[in-house]
Amino acid sequence: MLNLIEFREKLGACITRPMVRGLSKSGVKPTTLTFIGLVIGIGAAYAIVANHLFLGGLLLLVAGLFDLLDGALARFTGQATKLGAILDSTVDRISEAAIFCGILAWCLLGGTGATLEVVVIEAIVILAALVGSFLVSYIRARAEGLDLECRVGLFTRAERVIVLAAGLLINQVFIALWILVVFVYITVIQRLFYLRKQMKVRIGGN
């Protein structure tokens, strides 16, 4: 039976494999796809600020697809490098921050039509989701810097993109954000406990 990591990898491969083959023949570089995805992500943020939530959700999904494609193309064509991986992660964080900032601006500009008190709560939820999302990615990056593997967890970037995009598409942004807040912090805890277990095994092995 597949575990969650293997399921993600196989699903991602099924989605990207046909497109990667075509892209490899076109000569397009993985970094080009990375920056196209960033532009689309910023476009999604702008659409959200302009109160075009459905369009923002669609663009967010497209940006997420490019996030899958750049790494898949790099591996398929033998162009994967450590610098490319760092660039990809950096651009992902910029794109993710742009989306949350777009939602925050939309909220503060009266997009939800809520009272000031409710808007303050909504803003806190947005910021909590942003911080939690960054923590999930930071813990993995910090672990890899210590030569520890850390891909576990319920809500990686793919799940965050899907849930947030779904919330935008059906105009239920704050339901999606509450889901994110709960599950990103569960993922943070999962990763910390997983790393603690790895470190215990290392110490025991020594």
N, C-alpha and C positions, 0 to 999 in steps of 0.2 A: 504494500500500500504506500502511495506517495506521501511524503511529508509536505508541509506547506512550502518550504523552500524549493523542493523539486517541482511541485505543482506550478509555482510561479515561473520557474525557468522554462518548463515545457510549454506553458501557455504563452509566454513571451516569445519563445522560438516559433511556435505555430503562427503567431501574428506577424512576426517580422521576417521570417525566412523567405517568403515569395518576393517581398519588396526589396530585401537586401540583395538578392541575386540580381535584380534589375539595376539597383543602384550601383553595385560593384562594376557593372559593365559600362555605366555612364561616366565613371571616373570622378564622381563627386566625392569629396573628402568628408570623413566623419565630423571634423570640426565645423564644416559648413552646415551640416545638419544640426549641430549643437547650437549654433548662433541663429539659424532659422527658427528653431524651437523657442529660443529666447525671445525673438521678435514677436512670434505668435503669442507667447505667454504675456508679454507686455501689452499686446493688442487685446488679449482677453481681459486684462486688468482695466484697460481704457473702456472697453465695452461695458464692464460692470459699473464703473463710475458713471457712465452715461445712461445707466439704468436699462441696458440691454442685456438682461441676465441670461436669457436663452442663448444669445450669440456668445456671451462670455463663456458659458458652459461648453458650447461646441468648440470654441477656440482652445479652451483648456484641455479638452480631450485630444485635439490635434497636436498641441504642444507636448502632451504626454506621450503621444505616439512617436514624435521626433526624439524624445528622450530615450525611448526604447531603441529606435533605429540607429542612433549615432554609435552607441556601444556595440550593437550587433554588427554593424557594418565594419567597425574597427577590428573586431575579432575575426570576422569572415575574411577580410582582406589582409590580415596580418599587420594592421597598422596600430594595434593597441599599444599604448605606452603609458607609463606612470604619469607623465605630464598631461596626457590626454584625459586620463581618469580624474586628475585634480581639476582640470579645466571644466570637465563635464559636471563634477560635483559643485564647483563654484557657480557655474551658470544655473544649475538646478536651484541653488539657494536663492540666487537673484530672482529667478522666475517665480519661485514660491513666495518670496517676500513681496513681489509686485502684485501677485494675486490677492494676498491678504491685505496689502495696503489699498488696493482697489476696492475691496469689500468694506474696509474701514472708512474710506472716503465716501463711498456710496451711503453707508450708514449715517455718517455725520452730516451729509448733505440732505438728509431727510428721506432717503430711499425707502425706509421701512415705515415711515409715517408714524413713528412711535413718539411718546413723550420724552422729554429730556432725561428723566430718570431711567427709562427703559433703554434709551440710546447709550447711556453710560454703561449699563449692564452688558449690552450688545458689544460695545467696544472692548470691554474686559474679556468677553468670550473670544472675540477675534484675536486679541493679543495672546490669550492663553493658548489658543490653537496654534498660532504662529510660533511661540516659544517652544511648545511641545513638539511640533514638527521639526524644528531645528535641533532640539535635543536628541530626537531619534537618530537623525543623520550624524550629529556630532559624536554620539557615543560610538557609533560604528567607525567613524573616521579615527577617533582617539584610540579605539581598540586596535585597529589595523596598524596604527603608528607604533603600537607596542607588540606587534606581530601576533595579534589575537584575531581569530575569525569571529565575526558578529553579524550574521545576516538574519538572525531569528526575529520574531515579533509579528504581531497581528497586522499592524499598520505601517508598512513601508511606504515609500513615495507613491508607488502604483495605487495602493488602496486609498491613500489620501487624495490623489487626483480624481479617482473614480467617484468617491463619496462627495467631494466638493463639487465636481462637475454635475453630478446627479442633482444635488441641492439647487444649483443654479438653473438647470434645465427645467425643473418642476417648480421653481420659485419657492423653495423651502430652504433658504440659505442657512438659517439659524438652527434648524433641525440638523442639517449636515454638520454645522460647526460644533454643536453639542456632541454629536457622535464622534467627531474628530477629537474634541477635548478629552472625552472619556478614553478612547482607544489609543490615542498617541501616548498618554501617560501610562496606560497599561503596558504599551510597547516599551516605554522607557524602563519601567520596572522589570519587564521580562528580560531586556538586554542586560541590565545591571546584574540580575541574579544569574543569568547565563554566563556572564564574564566572571562573576565570583566563583562559579563552579569550575570554569576553565582554569582559573588561577589556582584553586585548591588542588586540581589534578596535577598541574605543573609542579607545585610545591611538593606534593606527595611523590611525584615521579623522580624528583631530585633527591 
